[in-house]
Amino acid sequence: MENITSTNPVAVGDWVEFEIESDLQGTALIDQILPRHNYINRQSPRHKHQHHIVAANLDQTVLVVTLREPRTSQGFIDRFLVAAEMYHVKPVLVFNKSDLYRAKELQLFEAFRDMYQPLGYPVLLVSAEKQEGLAELNAMLKGKTTLLSGHSGVGKSSLLNVLFPGMNRKTQDVSGWSGKGQHTTTFAEMFDLPQGGKIIDTPGMREFGIVDLSKQELSHYFPEMKELIQRCQFNNCLHSNEPGCAIKAAVNQGLIHEDRYVSYRTILDCFEEETY
């Protein structure tokens, strides 16, 4: 338990050794946190220079996003995907509230799908309200430990209630004056699924700050860039203004999506020192 720098030394999904106390109140004392095979980490929302372990020992993470009420930005999606790549957790992108999508949102969804699926990220279009497109998601959850994440108001609790009616997760409408979600889940909880597996439901996140990452490492967590890094003229190339950059050449040739490169540069520009 020494040298722990996170705001929550024990996270949902951890395996621990514990000892039952003899006070007849059902309390226990954790003796040891067993080694994690992976976890998802983010910048603490309350302490900028500390990190928060979202969940541990995961098979996959489902990021629920929406294109209306509220709209999830690509920047948020890409920061989450970088974190998933860093900690070796398979991500799945679920676009919820398709019943609200007009032609322009459907076109945007298709653009996102065409951008992310070739990178190996499954992309699903669903509606908890209309109970559409949920069979594939349900099959993906079977027998696996899954972290469920996303902005407040994207419909995580509604999805769980439709997929698993006995769960009875509290739901709340999006704020009318701000168009943003309101928190209904206030702390991370793990649930056993009827078809086998577990799901960890987390509070909605306003932002997703990346921690423990250097400028030089960032491009390694963009799969489309990873294979090209060795072709750059300089070993410490940041793919910004350097000559002989294979990444910028690939963007110009249409081999790397321009919007993904913009996300990379935006994250890069947020570095204040050596780590983000």
N, C-alpha and C positions, 0 to 999 in steps of 0.2 A: 504493500500500500504506500510505499515511500516514492518520492520523486514523481508524484502525479500532478500534472499541470492542468488538467481539465476541470471544468466547473462541476462535473458529476463523475467521480471516480468509478461508480457502479452504474452501468447503463442497462436499459431494457435489452434482453437477449443475452446478457452475460450468464455464464455458468459459474456458480460459486460454491465454496464449501462453507457450511455454517454450523453453529452449535445452538441448540434450543436452550433458552434461558430457563432457570428453575423458579420463575416468579409466578407460574400458573396463569400468565396472561397471554400466552401464545407468541411471545416475542423470541427473536433469535439474533445471534451475533455473527456477522460475516467474518470468517477467519481468513479466507483467501479468495481472490478473483482468479479463476482459471484462465490460461492463455486464450486470447481471441484468435480466430482464424481470419477475421476481417471486421471492419466496422465502418460506419459513415461518421465523419467529423465535420464540424462547421465552426465558424467564428461565433463566439458567444454573443447573443443579442444584447446582453447587458454589460459585458466586459470585453472591449474591443481587442485587448491583447491576450485574451484567454480563448480556449476552444471548448466546445461542447460536443460530447459524443452522443449522436442522435440515437443510434442503436448498434448492436453488435451481433456477430455470428449469423450473418445473413446469406441467403441463397440468391436473393435478388431485391431490387427496390423498384416500386411502381411510383412514378411521378405523375400525379393527376394535374392536368393543366386545362385551361379553358380559353376560348377565343372571344367570349362574351360573358359579361356579368360574373366575375371580373375577367379581364383579359390578362393572360400570362405573357410576359415579355420573353423574347428569345434569349435575352441576356440571362434571365433567371434560369431558363432551361439549360443553357450551356454551362453555367457555373455549377449547376447540380451534376451535369454529366461529367465535368472535369473531376469533381469529388468522387463520383462513382468509379471512374477510371483509376484514380489515385489509390483507392482502398479496395480495388478488385471486387466490386459488387456489380452484378449484371443489372443495367437499368432497362426499364420498360416505360414508354411514354404513352399515357392514356389521355386522350382529348375527350373531356366530358362535356355535357350540355349540348350535344349536337342538335337537339330539338330547337335550340335557340339560334342556330346558325343560318344566316342568310347566304346569298350567293357569294358575297365577298369573303365571308368566313370559311365557307367550304373550299373556295379557291385557295385561301391561305393555308387551310389544313393540308390540302393536296401538295402545296409547296413544301410545307414542313415534312410531310411523309416522304416526298421525293428526295429531300435533303438528308433526313436522318436514317431511313431504312438501309440505304447502301452502306452506311457506316456500321451496320450491325445492330442498330437499336430498333427493337420492335415498336411499331406505332399503331395504336388502336383508336378507333372513333366510336364513342359510346354515348348513350343517354340513360342516366339513372331515372330520369322522369318518365321516359317512354319505355324503359327497360329494353333498349335496343343495343345490340353489339356486345352483350355481356358474356356470351358463351365462351368466347376465346379467352377473355380475361379470367373467367372462373377456372378454366382448364389450366391456365398458367399458374394459378395459386395452389393447385392441388399438390399436397405433399412437400411444400417448400415453406421456408421461413421468409416472409416478405415484409419489407418496410414500405409503408404507405405514406407518401409525403405530398406537399403542394401548398400553394397559397391558401389562406383562409377564404372560404366561399366557393372553392372549386367543386365541392360536392363529394368529398371523401366519405363523410358519414352517410350521405344518401346512397352512395354506391354500396357501402357495406350493408346497409339496411335492406337493399334490394337483393344483393347476393346471398346474404345470410339473415333472413327475417328475424330470427331470435335474438340478434345482437342488440337491436333497439338503441342505436346511437342517436344522441340528440342532434337535431339539425336546426339551422337558423338562416333566415333570408339574408341576401346581400344588402348592405346598407344602401338605402335609397339616395341619400344625399352625396355619398362619396363614391358609390359604385364599387366599393371594396368589400371583401369578405369580413365577417365577424367571427371571432373565435368561438367554437362550440366544444372542441376537444382541448382541454387545458393541460394535460400531461400525457406522456407516451404510455400506451397500454398494449400488452400482448394478449391475443385471443387465440384459442385453439379453433381450427376450422373443422366443420363436420366431415369434409371429405379427406381430412388429413392435412397436416401442415399448420402453420401459425402465421398470423398477420399482426404487425405492429403498427398501430394507428398513432399518429403524432399530431401535435398542435399545428395549425396553419402557420406558415412562415411568411413574413413580409419580404425578407431578403435572404439570400444565401451567401454568406461570406466564406471564402476559401482560406484555410490556414495551412501552415507547415509546407509551403510551396515557394520555390525560388523562381525568379524570372527565367532562368535557363531551363528549368524543368517543365514549364507550362506547356510548351508545344508537344511534349511527350504524351500528354493526356488528351490530345486531339488526334484520334486514330488516323485521319486522312493526312496528317502532317508527319506522324511518327516514322513512316517508311521513307520519307524524303529528306529527313534532317541531315543524314550523313552526306548528302550531295551538296550541301551548302559550302561555300568557299571557306568560311571561317567556322571553327569548332564551337565558338561561343556566340554564334549568330542568333539574334533575337527576332529575325524575320521582320524587321521594322524598316530601317534605312540602309542596311548593309548591302554592299555590292555582292554579286554572285550568289544571291539567295535562291535556293531551289523552291522554297515555299511560295515566295512572291511570284516566281515564274509559273508555278502550278496554278496559282490564282488567275494569272493573266491568260493561261491556256484553258481555263474552265475546268481544270482537274480538281480544284478545291473550290467549294462554294464561296462566293464573295461574302455572303452574310456570316458564314462561320469564321472567315478571316477577320471580319469586322469585330465579331465577338472576342476572338483571340486578342486583338489589339486593344479592345476596351478593357479586358481583364488585365492585360500587361500594363496599361497606363495607370491602373489603380495601385500598382505596387508603390509603396512609400519608401521602403528600404530594400533589404535583401529578400524579405519574405512578405507574403500577402496575407 
